[in-house]
Amino acid sequence: MIPIVIPSYEPDERFPAILEEIKTAGLGPVVVVDDGSGDEYQAFFDRAQELVAPLGGVVLHHEVNKGKGRALKTAFSYILENMPDAIGCVTADSDGQHSVKCIKKCMDALTEHPDSLVLGVRDFSCKDVPFKSRAGNTITIKVCSYLCGVRVSDTQTGLRGIPEAFMKDLLNVEGERFEFETQMLIETRDRYPIFEVPIETIYDSKENHQTHFNPVKDSIRIYKIFGKIFARFLFTSLSSCVIDLLLFHIFCKIFGNIIGAAYYAAVATVLARIISATYNYLANYRFVFKSGKGHSTSLPRYIALAVVQMSLSAGLVTLFVFLFPAAPELVFKIPVDVVLFLASYYIQRRFVY
């Protein structure tokens, strides 16, 4: 069994139309979630109840608008508690963007790949796709790939096949509104493969005018997720730098009167760097990348990356100073280390952890 989940907020005539088509096709059951649409839209949901009930479906209600993410979680909870034979579910939008044919394709794909997140992906090169949707999807693809290691063709699709085990996991995932779907993609990393299914690209000016996606507020919510991920990496890097400097100062005080003046600074540097690097490695392992690899794999790669990064920094800065001797060293040091820092994040995410 694969229930179809349709969250809906202030729907129009396309909502009962898609339910009619689903009923005619004999698909379902359908779990509809009225996300606090209000009395003005009650007739739509009364009609929805009439259409989904014969196939064992139900209409659930939120008293107030809580967001698409919360509506999906409400449906997931209902399915997990009341439909034990479900191998997962397929989520679809209520605004006519997803045809019954495409919904069926995703249901079939989930049946064939019950342990994968199935995405119904659109072709954003089509001329009917609005520029803002094309641009937003392209940017989010690149950001999601770089920061999270998750690359998909359509980050914004609401047509998804979600395995039963993943539904359980998602109940505890942050995100109450549109950002929940982005968080869902991130949660698949190293846990659930993604299987993409090409679907029809259905857009029209009316749909775009009535969309409940707020391009400012909801985009901020989505990019806050990405920002938090990179902020953790930035924090561990800066804090390891502070630890390194503090330990260097402490070790200089300790060894200054014990070891000769020619050596104590070197000893302090080495000891401080070993401890701060160990902290940085463990913090990135557990806090930033939440690695599932063993230390026997990650640690040698981390050490190799650190050596290469330090060598490149020294070599490139030396080269630029040699080529442009009149310029201050920091003019080269800062941009070189920034580029290496960004490259280091990608390499650590992709190969180390």
N, C-alpha and C positions, 0 to 999 in steps of 0.2 A: 504494500500500500504506500502511495506517495500523495499525501495531502497537498493541496495548493493553498498557499497563504497569500491573502490580499489585504494589506493595510490600506485604509482609505480615510481621507480627511476632506470634508466638504466636497463630495463627488458631484459629477454632472451626469448627463444621460449616457455617457460612455461606460459608466460603471455597471448598470444593469445589463447593458448590451453585451459586455464581455462575459458576464455571468450566464446569460442566455446561451452564448456560444459554447461555454464550458459544459453546461448542462446538456446541450444537444450532442456534443461530442462524447458524452458519457464519462468525462474525466471527474476526478475528485476523490475523496470529499474536499470541499472548499471551506477553509477557515477564514472568515472575514473579520477584520478588526476595525470597528468604528472608533477612530482616534479623537473622540470628543468633538464631533462635528456640530452637535447642537440640534435643537428641535426642528429647525428649518430644513434639515436634511434627513429627518427621521423616515420620510416616505421611501427614500432610496434604500434604507437599511431594512425596512419592512419588506420591500420587494426582494431584497437580497436574501432574507430569511426564507421566503417562499421558494426561491430558486435553488438554494443550497441544501435545504432540509431533506429533499427526497434522496439525495446521495450521501446522507449522513453528515452533512456540513453544519456549520453553526456560525452565528454572528455574535461576536464579543464586543463589549462596549467599554470605552474609557469615559468617565464622567467629564473630564477636561482633556484638552489636547496635551499629550505627553511627548509626541515626537515619533518619527518612523521607527527609530531603534527600539523604543519601548514597546511599540505596537508589535513589532516582530518578536520580541521576547515574550510578550503576552501570548502570542500564537504558539511559539515554541513550547511554552509551559503547558498550554492546553493539550497540544499533540502528545507530548511526552507522558502526560498523566492519563489521557483518555483514549489514545490510539496506539496501543502497544505493538501492533503489527506494522507500524510505519517504519520504513527503512530510512526515512528522511523526509524532507519536504521541498517543494519548489515555491519560491516567492515570486510574485508578479505584481505589477502596478495596476491601479484601477483606472488609469487615464487613457487606455487604449494603445499604449506604446507596445504592448506585447500581445501578439496574436495567439489564438489557440494553437495554431500549428507550431509556433515557436515554443509555447509552454510544453506541448507534447514532446518536442525534440529534447528539451531539458529533462523532462521526466524519464525519457528513454535513456538519456546519457547517465542519469543518476542510477538507474537500474543496472547499467553496464559497468559503472564506476562508483560503487556504493561507498567507497572510502575517500572520494575526492569532492572538492568543492567545484560544482559545475557552474560556469558562467556563460550566460547567453550574451555574446559580444556583438556589437553593431559595427558596421563599416563607416568609420568617421570621415572617409574620403568622399562619401556621397555628397552631391551638391545641395541636398535638402537639409543637411545637418547645419544648424546655426553656428556661426563662427565662435560664439562664446562657449558652446558645448565642445566644439572641436579643440579650441585652444585650452580649455580647462582640463579636458581629458589628456591631452598631450603633455601638459606641464605635470599633472599629477602622476602620470605613468613614469616620467623621468625621476621625479622626487621619490616616489614609492620604491622604484628600482634601486636608486642610489642609497637611500637611507635605510630601507627595510629589506632589500634583497628579494622583493616580490615584484615580478614583472608580468603584467597582464595587458590585454589589448583594449579593455574597456573597464576603467575603474569606477564608472558611475552607473553601471547597469543594475537594475533592480530585479532582473530575471536570473535567479540563482537556484541551483539545486544543492541543498545542504544535508549532509549525512546526519543520521540520528545522533551519533557520538559528538559531532561538532555542534549540534544544536544544544546539547547539554553544556558544553564548554562555553558557548556564547552567552548563556544566561548570566555568567559572572564577568563578562567583558564590559568595560566602560563604554559609554556612548548611548545617548537616549534619542538622538535625532539623526540627521543624515550622516553624521560622522561615524555612526555605528557600522555602516557598510564598508567604510574605509578601514575601520578597526578590524572588521571581519577578515579582510584581505591580509592584514598584517599578522593576524593570529594563525594563518595557515603555515607560516614559515617553519620549515623543518618538522611539520606535523601532518599536514594534509596537502596532497598534490592538487593542482588546479587543472581542470579539464575545460577547455573552451569550446563552445558550440556557436557557430555563426548563426545569427538571427536577422530578421528583417529590420531595417532601419526606418522607423516610423516617426516622423516629425511633422508638425504643422504649426502654423502661426498661433492658432487658438490655444494649442497645448502649451506652447512656450509662454503665452501671456498668463495662463492660469496656474502655472507651476507654483508649488508651495516651497520650492527651494529658494531660500534667500541668498543671492549671490555674495552678499557681504558677510552676514552673520554665520551662515552655514559653511562658507569657505574658510572663515576664521576658525571655526570649530574643527574642520578637517585638518587644516595646516597646523593647528595647535598640537595635534597628535604627532605629526612629523617633527615639530619643534621640540617636543618633550624628548623624543628619541635622541636627537642630536644634542640637546642640552645635557643629557646624562653623560654623553661622551665628552662634551666640553668640560663638564664639571670634574670628571675623573682626571682629565688631562691637566686642568688648572690646579686641582688639589694635589696631584702628584708632584707638580712643579713646586708648590708651596712646601710640601713635605721635604722635597729634595733640598731646597734652600735652608729650611730650618735645621735639618739634620746636618747639613754641611757646616752651618754655624756652630752647632753643638759639638760636632766631632773636632772641629778646629780648636775649640776651647779645651776639649779633653786631651787631644794629642799634641797640642801646641808646645807643652812643656815636657813632653815625653819623647817625641820623635824630633829629629833634627829639622831645622827650619826649611831645609830643601825638600823635605818629604811629607810633612804632616798635611799640607794642603792636598796633595795627591791622594793620600790615604783617606782623608775626609771626603774627597770627591767620589772615590770609588765606593766607599761604604754607603754614603748617602744615596748614590745612584742605584745601587743594588736594592736597597730597601724601598725606595720610591718606585722603582720599576716593578718590583714584586707587588706592591700595593696596586699600581696601575693595571698590571696584568690581571690580578684577581678581581678588581673592581669592574673591569671591562668584561671579564668572563661571566660574572654573576649578575651584575647590575645593568650593564649596557646591552650586551648581546645575548645574555642568558643562554650561553652555549650548552649544547648537548654533547659536544665532543669531549674526549678524555684529555687530561692535562698532558699525557705523553704525546699527543698530537698537536695540541694548541701551543704549549710552552716553547718547544723548539722553533715553531714558526714565528712566534712573537719575538723571540730573541733574535732570529735572523732578520726580521723586519726592522727591529730597533737598530741593529748594526748597519743595515743598508740605509735606513733613513738618516742616521747620524753621519754616515760617510758621504751621502749625497749632499747633505746640508753643508758640510765642511768643504767638499769638492766644488760645489756650484758657487758658493760664496767666494771661495778663493779664486775661482776662474773669473768671476765678474770684477773682483777687486783688481785682478791683474789686467783685465781688459780696460777698466775704467778707474785708474788709480786716483783720479781727482775727486771722485764721489765718496761720500761717507759710507762706511761699511754697512750701517743699518739700512741704507737704501736698498741693498741687495738681500740682507739677512731676513728682513721682515717678509717680503713677498715670497722668497724661496721657502721659508718655513711654513707659511700659510698654505702654499700649494702642496707641500709635503704632508702637512697636517690633514688636509682634505683627502689626499690620496691614501694616507694611512688609515683613515676611517673606512674607506671602501675596501682596502686590502684586508683589514682586520675582520670586517663583516663578512667578506667573501671567502677568504682563505684561512684566516687564523682561527676564528671561532665558529 
